[in-house]
Amino acid sequence: MKLKNCIIFIGALLALSQCKPKEEEQLSNIEIVRDNALAASYFHAVFREAEYAWAMANENGFKEFEETEKGESNFSRTYKFDENTTPKSVTVTFNPWVTNDLLLTGSIKVELPELFYRRADMKANIKLPDFAINGQDVVGTSELQYLTKGEDENDQYSFKLLNGSAIHEEGYNVSVLISASIANGRYERIAGGETLKQNDDVWKYTGTMTGILREIPQLTYTNALLSEYYLNDIRYEGALIFTMTCTIASQGGSNIAISERSDIQFVHDCSGILFENVKHNIK
């Protein structure tokens, strides 16, 4: 796929659009693309923080511990492992915490049915009791499973974002901006696996996200990754690449399909997004 006559918008993408349109036609392609790109970034943050919490629990021998990491402006995040829960779990509390220009508040809970890290087939479950990004509530549950079998392979995980996962407008129990589920997510750590620290991690993601925008049935969407795309006659793989220096994915192409509307294809570029309409047959 080659993007032609693309529209580009650049800048800090700090929050999903919070103005719920009265009718689905009022939701522009820019808003649809922005919300999908940021939702992928939000749920990637959930994955990344949960995977790191799992690593921290392993670093402490899966024994009772509490550890606080300090950041800028007196921000911090605290890890606490609880041996008395079934299954045992590690809770991360953001007091608050800033990562990739995203403001994390509240907490996430990572349940560990079996106390192993980086062992094939081991699973962790993620719960979001009171978690928010940029003031917007992120709810739902997720499942991680470690897939790597060879010692020399990159870390690989399956990632399932279960039904009921969503991002809400600011405030408690308010309108859903975007719901999402991922049945076939895959993450591969293509850099940074040699160290515990997060800052050098680079993650490659593949998968399909489905859901509804603004709780409007006519805006049921499927966000599938492109197999490839071209920019300036250079071929790129469609998989999303996440680093610790970009708010959205630094690379990757997607196609958003919504019934009765033209598909929207877009490409991530760290500081902005390129996109265009793609006509398709409407039955």
Helices and strands as residue ranges (DSSP letters): E 7-10, G 24-26, H 29-59, E 65-70, G 72-74, E 76-82, E 88-99, E 102-112, E 123-127, E 131-133, E 136-139, E 141-146, E 156-170, E 176-191, E 202-206, E 208-212, G 217-219, E 220-225, E 228-231, E 234-237, E 240-242, E 253-258, E 263-268, E 272-278
